[in-house]
């Protein structure tokens, strides 16, 4: 079983994917971790690397290729990444979201920065990614038609989110 979990920055995709992976006893893959590692390899912050990626389609293509290869080799995996649903034929494709202020608060706590700085960084990052995804893949990241489930994580803790997903898996 392959499950993809995408979502906006700070919506809880990483946490949800990890909890679900544990509950299903299958591996977890984070494309964000791959992207952050690639940024580090280039000596850049994530925001700098996003900007750099706007002019270098090979970075996105490599990331897409790596995640798909790993998913198909595994056969049973939870893949967390913004575009994973577009590049992996999954049994369940999930998109997580939450209000901007909620996401900014989560990121500010996780990364020890002010909520205002986190909010501004989210906006910059999302604009950069939306532009890059459209230019490179012709994907409108704000079109959710590809997803089987869209979940606002504002009112749910990670355990509840995993339970909602597990219940959904029982009926598909």
Buried (B, 14 or more C-beta within 10 A) or exposed (E): EBBBBBBBBBBBBBBBBBBBBEBBEBBBBBBBEBBBEBBEEEEBEBEEBBBBBBEBEEBBEEBBEBBBEBBEEBEBBBBBBBBBBBBBEBEBBBBBBBBBEBBBBBBBEEEEBEBEEBBEBBEEBBEBBBEBBEEBBEBEBEEBEBBBBEBEBEEBEBEBBBBBBEEBBEEE
